[in-house]
Amino acid sequence: MKLTSKTDYALRVLIFLQNKDKATIKEIAEFYDIKKNHLSVVVNRLSELNYVHSSTGPTGGVSLNPHTLQKSVGEIVLNFEEFELVECFNSESNKCLLSPSCKLKSILKKANRQFIDELKKYKLQDIAQKF
């Protein structure tokens, strides 16, 4: 399984902000060598989820909301990932002819749950290192 770039960037931003009172999107983008416009979309979503506080202007920037350190990595990932691993996960758009008799869907769902359950064992504060 591979996480999307948005999820990767979200986790990177949250880890980066643990070491700063405030940072600009430009500063974070330069540190990770990520395009600023891609990072802006991710920071906007993090702000919508109340993981970060974002402000504009000459003294603006992004800061980590303290409660975010207690969020599980699994919860954060679930806010950025779809996890429809195969077509049959979406009952509305499923056109797979094997669906009525296929057992793969239940196996993949179980594996997906185990993946998320493992990520839920760790809080954001557990995965970040001071740098």
C-alpha positions as CSV (number, residue, x, y, z in Angstrom):
1,M,0.0,0.0,0.0
2,K,1.2,3.5,-0.8
3,L,-0.1,6.7,0.8
4,T,-0.9,9.6,-1.5
5,S,1.4,12.6,-1.7
6,K,-1.2,14.7,0.2
7,T,-1.1,12.3,3.2
8,D,2.7,12.2,3.1
9,Y,2.9,16.0,3.0
10,A,0.3,16.3,5.8
11,L,2.4,14.1,8.0
12,R,5.5,16.0,7.1
13,V,4.0,19.4,7.9
14,L,2.7,18.2,11.3
15,I,6.1,16.7,12.2
16,F,7.9,19.9,11.0
17,L,5.6,22.1,13.1
18,Q,6.4,20.3,16.3
19,N,9.7,22.0,16.2
20,K,8.5,25.5,15.5
21,D,6.1,28.0,17.1
22,K,5.2,29.1,13.6
23,A,6.4,28.5,10.0
24,T,5.4,29.7,6.6
25,I,4.3,27.4,3.8
26,K,7.3,28.6,1.8
27,E,9.7,27.6,4.7
28,I,8.2,24.1,4.9
29,A,8.1,23.7,1.1
30,E,11.8,24.7,0.9
31,F,12.8,22.4,3.7
32,Y,11.1,19.3,2.1
33,D,11.7,20.5,-1.5
34,I,8.0,20.3,-2.2
35,K,6.1,22.7,-4.5
36,K,4.5,25.5,-2.5
37,N,1.1,25.3,-4.3
38,H,0.8,21.5,-3.5
39,L,1.7,22.2,0.1
40,S,-0.8,25.0,0.3
41,V,-3.7,22.6,-0.5
42,V,-2.5,20.3,2.2
43,V,-2.1,23.0,4.8
44,N,-5.6,24.3,3.9
45,R,-7.0,20.8,4.6
46,L,-5.0,20.6,7.9
47,S,-6.5,23.9,8.9
48,E,-10.1,22.7,8.0
49,L,-9.5,19.7,10.2
50,N,-8.3,22.0,13.0
51,Y,-4.9,20.3,13.2
52,V,-3.1,23.6,12.5
53,H,-3.9,27.3,12.8
54,S,-3.1,29.3,9.7
55,S,-3.0,33.0,9.3
56,T,-2.1,35.3,6.4
57,G,-0.3,38.6,6.2
58,P,3.2,39.8,7.2
59,T,3.2,38.0,10.5
60,G,1.2,35.1,9.3
61,G,2.1,31.4,9.1
62,V,1.1,28.0,10.2
63,S,1.3,26.6,13.7
64,L,0.4,23.3,15.3
65,N,-2.7,23.2,17.4
66,P,-1.6,21.6,20.7
67,H,-4.3,18.9,20.7
68,T,-3.0,17.6,17.4
69,L,0.0,16.0,19.2
70,Q,-2.5,13.6,20.8
71,K,-4.1,12.6,17.4
72,S,-3.4,9.1,16.2
73,V,-1.5,8.7,13.0
74,G,-4.3,6.5,11.8
75,E,-6.9,9.3,12.3
76,I,-4.7,11.7,10.4
77,V,-4.2,9.3,7.5
78,L,-7.9,8.5,7.3
79,N,-8.6,12.2,6.9
80,F,-6.5,12.2,3.7
81,E,-6.9,8.8,2.2
82,E,-9.8,7.2,0.4
83,F,-8.8,3.5,0.9
84,E,-10.9,2.2,-1.9
85,L,-8.3,-0.3,-2.9
86,V,-10.3,-2.0,-5.6
87,E,-13.4,-1.1,-7.6
88,C,-15.7,-3.3,-5.6
89,F,-15.1,-1.3,-2.4
90,N,-17.4,1.4,-3.9
91,S,-20.8,-0.2,-4.3
92,E,-22.1,2.6,-6.4
93,S,-19.5,2.4,-9.1
94,N,-18.7,-1.3,-8.9
95,K,-18.9,-3.0,-12.3
96,C,-16.7,-6.0,-11.5
97,L,-18.3,-9.2,-12.7
98,L,-16.6,-11.2,-10.0
99,S,-18.1,-9.4,-7.1
100,P,-20.9,-11.8,-6.3
101,S,-18.5,-14.7,-5.7
102,C,-15.2,-13.1,-5.1
103,K,-13.6,-13.4,-1.6
104,L,-10.8,-10.9,-2.3
105,K,-12.9,-7.9,-1.2
106,S,-13.2,-9.2,2.3
107,I,-9.5,-10.1,2.5
108,L,-8.5,-6.6,1.4
109,K,-10.9,-5.0,3.8
110,K,-9.5,-7.0,6.7
111,A,-5.9,-6.0,5.6
112,N,-6.9,-2.4,5.3
113,R,-8.5,-2.4,8.8
114,Q,-5.3,-4.0,10.3
115,F,-3.2,-1.3,8.5
116,I,-5.3,1.5,10.0
117,D,-5.5,-0.2,13.4
118,E,-1.7,-0.4,13.6
119,L,-1.4,3.3,12.7
120,K,-3.9,4.2,15.4
121,K,-1.5,2.8,18.0
122,Y,0.7,5.8,17.5
123,K,0.1,9.4,18.3
124,L,1.7,12.2,16.3
125,Q,3.9,13.0,19.2
126,D,5.3,9.5,19.1
127,I,6.6,9.7,15.5
128,A,8.3,13.1,15.4
129,Q,11.9,13.6,16.2
130,K,13.4,16.9,17.1
131,F,15.6,18.1,14.2
